[in-house]
């Protein structure tokens, strides 16, 4: 048997203790849902969006393999080996 419960997230959040809010924040960070703030207080891209952008850049780089010079390929390999 299934029961549907409608919960207003803002009401639920208001009822959380500070400790529960920190636990919720940790869960969100574990899921890659974090926002960094710049000095103006505006939100930047979340960590997961930045990773997605990086993955797209790597795919584009991979597709350009045959257009790269040997020196460019060696440079990329050198960077990769630095972190492996």
Phi and psi restraints in degrees (range 20) as a CNS / XPLOR table:
assign (resid 1 and name C) (resid 2 and name N)
       (resid 2 and name CA) (resid 2 and name C) 1.0 -108.6 20.0 2
assign (resid 2 and name N) (resid 2 and name CA)
       (resid 2 and name C) (resid 3 and name N) 1.0 142.8 20.0 2
assign (resid 2 and name C) (resid 3 and name N)
       (resid 3 and name CA) (resid 3 and name C) 1.0 -126.1 20.0 2
assign (resid 3 and name N) (resid 3 and name CA)
       (resid 3 and name C) (resid 4 and name N) 1.0 128.7 20.0 2
assign (resid 3 and name C) (resid 4 and name N)
       (resid 4 and name CA) (resid 4 and name C) 1.0 -96.1 20.0 2
assign (resid 4 and name N) (resid 4 and name CA)
       (resid 4 and name C) (resid 5 and name N) 1.0 129.1 20.0 2
assign (resid 4 and name C) (resid 5 and name N)
       (resid 5 and name CA) (resid 5 and name C) 1.0 -122.4 20.0 2
assign (resid 5 and name N) (resid 5 and name CA)
       (resid 5 and name C) (resid 6 and name N) 1.0 128.5 20.0 2
assign (resid 5 and name C) (resid 6 and name N)
       (resid 6 and name CA) (resid 6 and name C) 1.0 -96.2 20.0 2
assign (resid 6 and name N) (resid 6 and name CA)
       (resid 6 and name C) (resid 7 and name N) 1.0 121.9 20.0 2
assign (resid 6 and name C) (resid 7 and name N)
       (resid 7 and name CA) (resid 7 and name C) 1.0 -124.7 20.0 2
assign (resid 7 and name N) (resid 7 and name CA)
       (resid 7 and name C) (resid 8 and name N) 1.0 130.6 20.0 2
assign (resid 7 and name C) (resid 8 and name N)
       (resid 8 and name CA) (resid 8 and name C) 1.0 -81.0 20.0 2
assign (resid 8 and name N) (resid 8 and name CA)
       (resid 8 and name C) (resid 9 and name N) 1.0 116.6 20.0 2
assign (resid 8 and name C) (resid 9 and name N)
       (resid 9 and name CA) (resid 9 and name C) 1.0 -60.2 20.0 2
assign (resid 9 and name N) (resid 9 and name CA)
       (resid 9 and name C) (resid 10 and name N) 1.0 -38.8 20.0 2
assign (resid 9 and name C) (resid 10 and name N)
       (resid 10 and name CA) (resid 10 and name C) 1.0 -65.7 20.0 2
assign (resid 10 and name N) (resid 10 and name CA)
       (resid 10 and name C) (resid 11 and name N) 1.0 -37.7 20.0 2
assign (resid 10 and name C) (resid 11 and name N)
       (resid 11 and name CA) (resid 11 and name C) 1.0 -65.7 20.0 2
assign (resid 11 and name N) (resid 11 and name CA)
       (resid 11 and name C) (resid 12 and name N) 1.0 -42.9 20.0 2
assign (resid 11 and name C) (resid 12 and name N)
       (resid 12 and name CA) (resid 12 and name C) 1.0 -62.4 20.0 2
assign (resid 12 and name N) (resid 12 and name CA)
       (resid 12 and name C) (resid 13 and name N) 1.0 -43.8 20.0 2
assign (resid 12 and name C) (resid 13 and name N)
       (resid 13 and name CA) (resid 13 and name C) 1.0 -61.9 20.0 2
assign (resid 13 and name N) (resid 13 and name CA)
       (resid 13 and name C) (resid 14 and name N) 1.0 -41.3 20.0 2
assign (resid 13 and name C) (resid 14 and name N)
       (resid 14 and name CA) (resid 14 and name C) 1.0 -61.7 20.0 2
assign (resid 14 and name N) (resid 14 and name CA)
       (resid 14 and name C) (resid 15 and name N) 1.0 -28.2 20.0 2
assign (resid 14 and name C) (resid 15 and name N)
       (resid 15 and name CA) (resid 15 and name C) 1.0 -84.4 20.0 2
assign (resid 15 and name N) (resid 15 and name CA)
       (resid 15 and name C) (resid 16 and name N) 1.0 -11.1 20.0 2
assign (resid 15 and name C) (resid 16 and name N)
       (resid 16 and name CA) (resid 16 and name C) 1.0 -73.4 20.0 2
assign (resid 16 and name N) (resid 16 and name CA)
       (resid 16 and name C) (resid 17 and name N) 1.0 144.0 20.0 2
assign (resid 16 and name C) (resid 17 and name N)
       (resid 17 and name CA) (resid 17 and name C) 1.0 -77.1 20.0 2
assign (resid 17 and name N) (resid 17 and name CA)
       (resid 17 and name C) (resid 18 and name N) 1.0 166.9 20.0 2
assign (resid 17 and name C) (resid 18 and name N)
       (resid 18 and name CA) (resid 18 and name C) 1.0 -58.2 20.0 2
assign (resid 18 and name N) (resid 18 and name CA)
       (resid 18 and name C) (resid 19 and name N) 1.0 -41.0 20.0 2
assign (resid 18 and name C) (resid 19 and name N)
       (resid 19 and name CA) (resid 19 and name C) 1.0 -61.4 20.0 2
assign (resid 19 and name N) (resid 19 and name CA)
       (resid 19 and name C) (resid 20 and name N) 1.0 -43.8 20.0 2
assign (resid 19 and name C) (resid 20 and name N)
       (resid 20 and name CA) (resid 20 and name C) 1.0 -63.8 20.0 2
assign (resid 20 and name N) (resid 20 and name CA)
       (resid 20 and name C) (resid 21 and name N) 1.0 -36.5 20.0 2
assign (resid 20 and name C) (resid 21 and name N)
       (resid 21 and name CA) (resid 21 and name C) 1.0 -64.8 20.0 2
assign (resid 21 and name N) (resid 21 and name CA)
       (resid 21 and name C) (resid 22 and name N) 1.0 -40.2 20.0 2
assign (resid 21 and name C) (resid 22 and name N)
       (resid 22 and name CA) (resid 22 and name C) 1.0 -66.3 20.0 2
assign (resid 22 and name N) (resid 22 and name CA)
       (resid 22 and name C) (resid 23 and name N) 1.0 -37.3 20.0 2
assign (resid 22 and name C) (resid 23 and name N)
       (resid 23 and name CA) (resid 23 and name C) 1.0 -63.4 20.0 2
assign (resid 23 and name N) (resid 23 and name CA)
       (resid 23 and name C) (resid 24 and name N) 1.0 -43.9 20.0 2
assign (resid 23 and name C) (resid 24 and name N)
       (resid 24 and name CA) (resid 24 and name C) 1.0 -60.4 20.0 2
assign (resid 24 and name N) (resid 24 and name CA)
       (resid 24 and name C) (resid 25 and name N) 1.0 -42.2 20.0 2
assign (resid 24 and name C) (resid 25 and name N)
       (resid 25 and name CA) (resid 25 and name C) 1.0 -61.3 20.0 2
assign (resid 25 and name N) (resid 25 and name CA)
       (resid 25 and name C) (resid 26 and name N) 1.0 -42.3 20.0 2
assign (resid 25 and name C) (resid 26 and name N)
       (resid 26 and name CA) (resid 26 and name C) 1.0 -62.1 20.0 2
assign (resid 26 and name N) (resid 26 and name CA)
       (resid 26 and name C) (resid 27 and name N) 1.0 -41.8 20.0 2
assign (resid 26 and name C) (resid 27 and name N)
       (resid 27 and name CA) (resid 27 and name C) 1.0 -61.3 20.0 2
assign (resid 27 and name N) (resid 27 and name CA)
       (resid 27 and name C) (resid 28 and name N) 1.0 -43.6 20.0 2
assign (resid 27 and name C) (resid 28 and name N)
       (resid 28 and name CA) (resid 28 and name C) 1.0 -64.0 20.0 2
assign (resid 28 and name N) (resid 28 and name CA)
       (resid 28 and name C) (resid 29 and name N) 1.0 -42.3 20.0 2
assign (resid 28 and name C) (resid 29 and name N)
       (resid 29 and name CA) (resid 29 and name C) 1.0 -63.0 20.0 2
assign (resid 29 and name N) (resid 29 and name CA)
       (resid 29 and name C) (resid 30 and name N) 1.0 -39.6 20.0 2
assign (resid 29 and name C) (resid 30 and name N)
       (resid 30 and name CA) (resid 30 and name C) 1.0 -61.2 20.0 2
assign (resid 30 and name N) (resid 30 and name CA)
       (resid 30 and name C) (resid 31 and name N) 1.0 -31.4 20.0 2
assign (resid 30 and name C) (resid 31 and name N)
       (resid 31 and name CA) (resid 31 and name C) 1.0 -86.7 20.0 2
assign (resid 31 and name N) (resid 31 and name CA)
       (resid 31 and name C) (resid 32 and name N) 1.0 3.0 20.0 2
assign (resid 31 and name C) (resid 32 and name N)
       (resid 32 and name CA) (resid 32 and name C) 1.0 77.9 20.0 2
assign (resid 32 and name N) (resid 32 and name CA)
       (resid 32 and name C) (resid 33 and name N) 1.0 19.3 20.0 2
assign (resid 32 and name C) (resid 33 and name N)
       (resid 33 and name CA) (resid 33 and name C) 1.0 -105.7 20.0 2
assign (resid 33 and name N) (resid 33 and name CA)
       (resid 33 and name C) (resid 34 and name N) 1.0 83.0 20.0 2
assign (resid 33 and name C) (resid 34 and name N)
       (resid 34 and name CA) (resid 34 and name C) 1.0 -133.2 20.0 2
assign (resid 34 and name N) (resid 34 and name CA)
       (resid 34 and name C) (resid 35 and name N) 1.0 150.8 20.0 2
assign (resid 34 and name C) (resid 35 and name N)
       (resid 35 and name CA) (resid 35 and name C) 1.0 -122.4 20.0 2
assign (resid 35 and name N) (resid 35 and name CA)
       (resid 35 and name C) (resid 36 and name N) 1.0 134.5 20.0 2
assign (resid 35 and name C) (resid 36 and name N)
       (resid 36 and name CA) (resid 36 and name C) 1.0 -97.2 20.0 2
assign (resid 36 and name N) (resid 36 and name CA)
       (resid 36 and name C) (resid 37 and name N) 1.0 145.2 20.0 2
assign (resid 36 and name C) (resid 37 and name N)
       (resid 37 and name CA) (resid 37 and name C) 1.0 -106.3 20.0 2
assign (resid 37 and name N) (resid 37 and name CA)
       (resid 37 and name C) (resid 38 and name N) 1.0 138.8 20.0 2
assign (resid 37 and name C) (resid 38 and name N)
       (resid 38 and name CA) (resid 38 and name C) 1.0 -88.2 20.0 2
assign (resid 38 and name N) (resid 38 and name CA)
       (resid 38 and name C) (resid 39 and name N) 1.0 -177.8 20.0 2
assign (resid 38 and name C) (resid 39 and name N)
       (resid 39 and name CA) (resid 39 and name C) 1.0 -64.5 20.0 2
assign (resid 39 and name N) (resid 39 and name CA)
       (resid 39 and name C) (resid 40 and name N) 1.0 -22.4 20.0 2
assign (resid 39 and name C) (resid 40 and name N)
       (resid 40 and name CA) (resid 40 and name C) 1.0 -85.5 20.0 2
assign (resid 40 and name N) (resid 40 and name CA)
       (resid 40 and name C) (resid 41 and name N) 1.0 -5.7 20.0 2
assign (resid 40 and name C) (resid 41 and name N)
       (resid 41 and name CA) (resid 41 and name C) 1.0 87.3 20.0 2
assign (resid 41 and name N) (resid 41 and name CA)
       (resid 41 and name C) (resid 42 and name N) 1.0 1.5 20.0 2
assign (resid 41 and name C) (resid 42 and name N)
       (resid 42 and name CA) (resid 42 and name C) 1.0 -78.3 20.0 2
assign (resid 42 and name N) (resid 42 and name CA)
       (resid 42 and name C) (resid 43 and name N) 1.0 149.3 20.0 2
assign (resid 42 and name C) (resid 43 and name N)
       (resid 43 and name CA) (resid 43 and name C) 1.0 -81.9 20.0 2
assign (resid 43 and name N) (resid 43 and name CA)
       (resid 43 and name C) (resid 44 and name N) 1.0 137.3 20.0 2
assign (resid 43 and name C) (resid 44 and name N)
       (resid 44 and name CA) (resid 44 and name C) 1.0 -96.2 20.0 2
assign (resid 44 and name N) (resid 44 and name CA)
       (resid 44 and name C) (resid 45 and name N) 1.0 -175.7 20.0 2
assign (resid 44 and name C) (resid 45 and name N)
       (resid 45 and name CA) (resid 45 and name C) 1.0 -62.0 20.0 2
assign (resid 45 and name N) (resid 45 and name CA)
       (resid 45 and name C) (resid 46 and name N) 1.0 146.5 20.0 2
assign (resid 45 and name C) (resid 46 and name N)
       (resid 46 and name CA) (resid 46 and name C) 1.0 -70.8 20.0 2
assign (resid 46 and name N) (resid 46 and name CA)
       (resid 46 and name C) (resid 47 and name N) 1.0 161.8 20.0 2
assign (resid 46 and name C) (resid 47 and name N)
       (resid 47 and name CA) (resid 47 and name C) 1.0 -58.4 20.0 2
assign (resid 47 and name N) (resid 47 and name CA)
       (resid 47 and name C) (resid 48 and name N) 1.0 -40.8 20.0 2
assign (resid 47 and name C) (resid 48 and name N)
       (resid 48 and name CA) (resid 48 and name C) 1.0 -65.2 20.0 2
assign (resid 48 and name N) (resid 48 and name CA)
       (resid 48 and name C) (resid 49 and name N) 1.0 -35.1 20.0 2
assign (resid 48 and name C) (resid 49 and name N)
       (resid 49 and name CA) (resid 49 and name C) 1.0 -68.7 20.0 2
assign (resid 49 and name N) (resid 49 and name CA)
       (resid 49 and name C) (resid 50 and name N) 1.0 -38.7 20.0 2
assign (resid 49 and name C) (resid 50 and name N)
       (resid 50 and name CA) (resid 50 and name C) 1.0 -64.5 20.0 2
assign (resid 50 and name N) (resid 50 and name CA)
       (resid 50 and name C) (resid 51 and name N) 1.0 -39.0 20.0 2
assign (resid 50 and name C) (resid 51 and name N)
       (resid 51 and name CA) (resid 51 and name C) 1.0 -65.7 20.0 2
assign (resid 51 and name N) (resid 51 and name CA)
       (resid 51 and name C) (resid 52 and name N) 1.0 -40.4 20.0 2
assign (resid 51 and name C) (resid 52 and name N)
       (resid 52 and name CA) (resid 52 and name C) 1.0 -62.1 20.0 2
assign (resid 52 and name N) (resid 52 and name CA)
       (resid 52 and name C) (resid 53 and name N) 1.0 -42.6 20.0 2
assign (resid 52 and name C) (resid 53 and name N)
       (resid 53 and name CA) (resid 53 and name C) 1.0 -61.5 20.0 2
assign (resid 53 and name N) (resid 53 and name CA)
       (resid 53 and name C) (resid 54 and name N) 1.0 -42.1 20.0 2
assign (resid 53 and name C) (resid 54 and name N)
       (resid 54 and name CA) (resid 54 and name C) 1.0 -63.4 20.0 2
assign (resid 54 and name N) (resid 54 and name CA)
       (resid 54 and name C) (resid 55 and name N) 1.0 -43.5 20.0 2
assign (resid 54 and name C) (resid 55 and name N)
       (resid 55 and name CA) (resid 55 and name C) 1.0 -61.4 20.0 2
assign (resid 55 and name N) (resid 55 and name CA)
       (resid 55 and name C) (resid 56 and name N) 1.0 -40.1 20.0 2
assign (resid 55 and name C) (resid 56 and name N)
       (resid 56 and name CA) (resid 56 and name C) 1.0 -63.8 20.0 2
assign (resid 56 and name N) (resid 56 and name CA)
       (resid 56 and name C) (resid 57 and name N) 1.0 -40.1 20.0 2
assign (resid 56 and name C) (resid 57 and name N)
       (resid 57 and name CA) (resid 57 and name C) 1.0 -62.5 20.0 2
assign (resid 57 and name N) (resid 57 and name CA)
       (resid 57 and name C) (resid 58 and name N) 1.0 -41.4 20.0 2
assign (resid 57 and name C) (resid 58 and name N)
       (resid 58 and name CA) (resid 58 and name C) 1.0 -65.3 20.0 2
assign (resid 58 and name N) (resid 58 and name CA)
       (resid 58 and name C) (resid 59 and name N) 1.0 -37.8 20.0 2
assign (resid 58 and name C) (resid 59 and name N)
       (resid 59 and name CA) (resid 59 and name C) 1.0 -64.8 20.0 2
assign (resid 59 and name N) (resid 59 and name CA)
       (resid 59 and name C) (resid 60 and name N) 1.0 -43.8 20.0 2
assign (resid 59 and name C) (resid 60 and name N)
       (resid 60 and name CA) (resid 60 and name C) 1.0 -61.1 20.0 2
assign (resid 60 and name N) (resid 60 and name CA)
       (resid 60 and name C) (resid 61 and name N) 1.0 -42.4 20.0 2
assign (resid 60 and name C) (resid 61 and name N)
       (resid 61 and name CA) (resid 61 and name C) 1.0 -61.7 20.0 2
assign (resid 61 and name N) (resid 61 and name CA)
       (resid 61 and name C) (resid 62 and name N) 1.0 -42.7 20.0 2
assign (resid 61 and name C) (resid 62 and name N)
       (resid 62 and name CA) (resid 62 and name C) 1.0 -62.0 20.0 2
assign (resid 62 and name N) (resid 62 and name CA)
       (resid 62 and name C) (resid 63 and name N) 1.0 -39.0 20.0 2
assign (resid 62 and name C) (resid 63 and name N)
       (resid 63 and name CA) (resid 63 and name C) 1.0 -70.0 20.0 2
assign (resid 63 and name N) (resid 63 and name CA)
       (resid 63 and name C) (resid 64 and name N) 1.0 -19.2 20.0 2
assign (resid 63 and name C) (resid 64 and name N)
       (resid 64 and name CA) (resid 64 and name C) 1.0 -92.2 20.0 2
assign (resid 64 and name N) (resid 64 and name CA)
       (resid 64 and name C) (resid 65 and name N) 1.0 5.5 20.0 2
assign (resid 64 and name C) (resid 65 and name N)
       (resid 65 and name CA) (resid 65 and name C) 1.0 -48.3 20.0 2
assign (resid 65 and name N) (resid 65 and name CA)
       (resid 65 and name C) (resid 66 and name N) 1.0 -49.1 20.0 2
assign (resid 65 and name C) (resid 66 and name N)
       (resid 66 and name CA) (resid 66 and name C) 1.0 -74.0 20.0 2
assign (resid 66 and name N) (resid 66 and name CA)
       (resid 66 and name C) (resid 67 and name N) 1.0 -13.6 20.0 2
assign (resid 66 and name C) (resid 67 and name N)
       (resid 67 and name CA) (resid 67 and name C) 1.0 -91.2 20.0 2
assign (resid 67 and name N) (resid 67 and name CA)
       (resid 67 and name C) (resid 68 and name N) 1.0 -9.4 20.0 2
assign (resid 67 and name C) (resid 68 and name N)
       (resid 68 and name CA) (resid 68 and name C) 1.0 -84.3 20.0 2
assign (resid 68 and name N) (resid 68 and name CA)
       (resid 68 and name C) (resid 69 and name N) 1.0 148.6 20.0 2
assign (resid 68 and name C) (resid 69 and name N)
       (resid 69 and name CA) (resid 69 and name C) 1.0 -76.3 20.0 2
assign (resid 69 and name N) (resid 69 and name CA)
       (resid 69 and name C) (resid 70 and name N) 1.0 166.1 20.0 2
assign (resid 69 and name C) (resid 70 and name N)
       (resid 70 and name CA) (resid 70 and name C) 1.0 -60.1 20.0 2
assign (resid 70 and name N) (resid 70 and name CA)
       (resid 70 and name C) (resid 71 and name N) 1.0 -37.9 20.0 2
assign (resid 70 and name C) (resid 71 and name N)
       (resid 71 and name CA) (resid 71 and name C) 1.0 -64.2 20.0 2
assign (resid 71 and name N) (resid 71 and name CA)
       (resid 71 and name C) (resid 72 and name N) 1.0 -41.2 20.0 2
assign (resid 71 and name C) (resid 72 and name N)
       (resid 72 and name CA) (resid 72 and name C) 1.0 -65.4 20.0 2
assign (resid 72 and name N) (resid 72 and name CA)
       (resid 72 and name C) (resid 73 and name N) 1.0 -42.1 20.0 2
assign (resid 72 and name C) (resid 73 and name N)
       (resid 73 and name CA) (resid 73 and name C) 1.0 -63.1 20.0 2
assign (resid 73 and name N) (resid 73 and name CA)
       (resid 73 and name C) (resid 74 and name N) 1.0 -42.2 20.0 2
assign (resid 73 and name C) (resid 74 and name N)
       (resid 74 and name CA) (resid 74 and name C) 1.0 -63.2 20.0 2
assign (resid 74 and name N) (resid 74 and name CA)
       (resid 74 and name C) (resid 75 and name N) 1.0 -40.0 20.0 2
assign (resid 74 and name C) (resid 75 and name N)
       (resid 75 and name CA) (resid 75 and name C) 1.0 -62.2 20.0 2
assign (resid 75 and name N) (resid 75 and name CA)
       (resid 75 and name C) (resid 76 and name N) 1.0 -45.3 20.0 2
assign (resid 75 and name C) (resid 76 and name N)
       (resid 76 and name CA) (resid 76 and name C) 1.0 -63.1 20.0 2
assign (resid 76 and name N) (resid 76 and name CA)
       (resid 76 and name C) (resid 77 and name N) 1.0 -43.9 20.0 2
assign (resid 76 and name C) (resid 77 and name N)
       (resid 77 and name CA) (resid 77 and name C) 1.0 -62.0 20.0 2
assign (resid 77 and name N) (resid 77 and name CA)
       (resid 77 and name C) (resid 78 and name N) 1.0 -37.8 20.0 2
assign (resid 77 and name C) (resid 78 and name N)
       (resid 78 and name CA) (resid 78 and name C) 1.0 -63.1 20.0 2
assign (resid 78 and name N) (resid 78 and name CA)
       (resid 78 and name C) (resid 79 and name N) 1.0 -42.8 20.0 2
assign (resid 78 and name C) (resid 79 and name N)
       (resid 79 and name CA) (resid 79 and name C) 1.0 -63.0 20.0 2
assign (resid 79 and name N) (resid 79 and name CA)
       (resid 79 and name C) (resid 80 and name N) 1.0 -44.4 20.0 2
assign (resid 79 and name C) (resid 80 and name N)
       (resid 80 and name CA) (resid 80 and name C) 1.0 -62.5 20.0 2
assign (resid 80 and name N) (resid 80 and name CA)
       (resid 80 and name C) (resid 81 and name N) 1.0 -45.7 20.0 2
assign (resid 80 and name C) (resid 81 and name N)
       (resid 81 and name CA) (resid 81 and name C) 1.0 -62.9 20.0 2
assign (resid 81 and name N) (resid 81 and name CA)
       (resid 81 and name C) (resid 82 and name N) 1.0 -27.0 20.0 2
assign (resid 81 and name C) (resid 82 and name N)
       (resid 82 and name CA) (resid 82 and name C) 1.0 -61.4 20.0 2
assign (resid 82 and name N) (resid 82 and name CA)
       (resid 82 and name C) (resid 83 and name N) 1.0 -32.2 20.0 2
assign (resid 82 and name C) (resid 83 and name N)
       (resid 83 and name CA) (resid 83 and name C) 1.0 -104.0 20.0 2
assign (resid 83 and name N) (resid 83 and name CA)
       (resid 83 and name C) (resid 84 and name N) 1.0 -2.3 20.0 2
